[in-house]
Amino acid sequence: MKYLRNIKPFEPISMTDIISNTGNTIASKALIDNENIEIRFFSFASEEDIDKEHYEMETLFVMIEGSVKILYNENDEVVINKGDIVALEANTDYGVKALTNSKLFNILVKV
């Protein structure tokens, strides 16, 4: 395939089976990663986190399993749970903290 990677064409796979954390490090698997779009799966053990960073791209989080807290701007936060979707504007500082063992689908699009 020209753009997609880490997934086989024409073979269904459960989103919960695409990636799993090891219990002490966050696992990430990219399906697309270029200058205009990033599509990744993340798997977190409870309490794992990604520190706040500045993102120039619009961001969409889709929760597959568990619960995470998205920390953004100075002191804002939103909790998302299994089945939830949340979007963040471009040029936002944000980080992620797992409240439980969690899996999410993350899409970033260049504005």
Residue pairs with C-beta under 8 A, 6 or more apart in sequence:
1 9
3 32
3 34
4 31
4 32
5 30
5 31
5 32
6 29
6 30
6 31
7 13
7 18
7 31
15 41
15 64
15 103
15 105
16 64
16 65
16 103
18 29
18 41
19 27
19 28
19 29
19 41
19 42
19 43
19 103
20 27
20 43
20 103
21 27
21 43
21 44
21 45
21 48
21 101
22 45
23 45
24 45
25 48
26 42
26 43
26 44
26 45
26 48
26 50
27 42
27 43
28 40
28 41
28 42
28 43
29 40
29 41
30 38
30 39
30 40
31 39
31 40
31 41
32 38
32 39
33 39
33 40
35 110
36 109
36 110
37 107
37 108
37 109
37 110
38 57
38 106
38 107
38 108
39 105
39 106
39 107
39 108
40 105
40 106
41 64
41 103
41 104
41 105
41 106
42 96
42 102
42 103
42 104
42 106
43 102
43 103
44 66
44 68
44 96
44 98
44 101
44 102
44 103
44 104
45 98
45 101
46 98
46 99
46 100
46 101
46 102
47 97
47 98
48 97
48 98
49 95
49 96
49 97
49 98
50 95
50 96
50 97
51 95
52 71
52 72
52 93
52 94
52 95
53 93
53 94
53 95
54 91
54 92
54 93
55 88
55 90
55 91
55 92
55 93
55 94
55 108
56 90
56 91
56 110
56 111
57 90
57 108
57 109
57 110
57 111
58 87
58 88
58 89
58 90
58 108
58 109
58 111
59 87
59 88
59 90
59 92
59 94
59 106
59 107
59 108
59 109
60 85
60 86
60 87
60 88
60 106
60 107
60 108
60 109
61 68
61 70
61 80
61 85
61 86
61 87
61 88
61 96
61 104
61 105
61 106
62 84
62 85
62 104
62 105
62 106
62 107
63 80
63 81
63 82
63 83
63 84
63 85
63 102
63 103
63 104
64 82
64 103
64 104
64 105
65 82
65 101
65 102
65 103
66 81
66 82
66 98
66 99
66 100
66 101
66 102
66 103
67 79
67 80
67 81
67 82
67 98
67 99
67 100
67 102
68 79
68 80
68 96
68 97
68 98
68 99
68 102
68 104
69 77
69 78
69 79
69 96
69 97
69 99
70 77
70 78
70 79
70 80
70 86
70 88
70 94
70 95
70 96
71 77
71 94
71 95
71 96
71 97
72 78
72 88
72 92
72 93
72 94
72 95
73 92
73 93
73 94
78 86
79 99
80 86
80 104
88 94
90 111
96 104
